[in-house]
Amino acid sequence: MDPNPDTSLESPAPGQPASHEGCDADRTVITGPHTALERTLIEEYLASRGHTLRSIDDLPAGEREPMLRAATAAATLKLAEIEARAHLLERLA
């Protein structure tokens, strides 16, 4: 998978602050079967609060970090719900 910022999620390298600031060389690209869906869910969460992945960089760390954690948690819960529904449909089939 191409480590393109439009199609992959990035996390800071160990010891680096958890934000989108800084050099891309300081980031580790995270890929997986649900990466695009997870990114979309995070973007939807942020959009519902009037932000984008880029605009949250303008927030103070005290606002940005909790919002990123909440967006990630919401995306994780939604992915778990989707997977649970898929397993249920497999059982019913």
C-alpha positions in Angstrom: 0.0 0.0 0.0 1.3 3.4 -0.9 2.2 5.5 2.2 0.3 8.5 0.9 -1.2 10.8 3.5 -4.6 10.7 1.7 -4.8 6.9 2.0 -3.0 5.9 5.2 -3.1 6.8 8.9 0.1 7.9 10.5 1.2 7.8 14.1 4.2 9.5 15.7 7.4 7.6 16.1 8.1 6.5 19.6 9.0 9.5 21.8 7.4 12.0 19.4 4.3 14.1 20.2 1.0 12.8 19.0 0.1 15.4 16.4 0.3 16.0 12.7 3.0 18.6 13.2 6.6 18.1 12.3 8.4 16.2 9.6 6.8 13.2 7.9 10.1 11.3 8.5 9.1 11.3 12.2 6.0 9.2 11.5 5.2 5.6 11.2 2.7 4.6 8.5 0.0 2.3 9.8 -1.7 0.0 7.3 -4.2 -2.7 7.6 -7.4 -4.1 6.2 -9.5 -1.4 7.8 -7.2 1.6 7.5 -9.2 3.5 5.0 -12.5 2.9 6.8 -10.9 3.9 10.2 -9.5 7.1 8.6 -13.0 7.9 7.2 -14.6 7.3 10.6 -12.1 9.6 12.3 -12.6 12.3 9.6 -16.4 12.0 10.1 -16.1 12.4 13.8 -13.9 15.5 13.4 -16.2 17.0 10.8 -19.2 16.6 13.1 -17.2 18.9 15.5 -16.2 21.4 12.8 -12.7 20.1 12.2 -10.5 18.2 9.7 -7.4 16.2 10.2 -5.5 19.3 9.2 -7.5 22.0 11.1 -6.9 20.2 14.4 -3.2 21.1 14.1 -4.3 24.7 14.8 -5.8 23.8 18.2 -3.8 24.0 21.4 -2.5 20.6 22.5 -5.0 20.7 25.5 -7.9 20.6 23.0 -6.3 18.7 20.1 -5.1 15.6 22.0 -8.5 14.9 23.7 -10.3 15.4 20.4 -7.9 13.0 18.6 -8.3 10.4 21.4 -12.1 10.8 21.2 -12.1 10.5 17.4 -9.9 7.4 17.6 -12.1 5.8 20.3 -15.3 6.5 18.3 -13.7 5.0 15.2 -12.6 1.9 17.1 -16.1 1.4 18.6 -17.7 1.7 15.1 -15.2 -0.8 13.6 -16.0 -3.2 16.4 -19.7 -2.8 15.7 -19.2 -3.4 12.0 -17.1 -6.5 12.7 -19.7 -7.9 15.2 -22.5 -7.4 12.6 -20.4 -9.2 10.0 -19.8 -12.1 12.3 -23.5 -12.3 13.1 -24.4 -12.3 9.4 -21.9 -15.1 8.8 -23.5 -17.2 11.6 -27.0 -16.6 10.2 -26.0 -17.5 6.7 
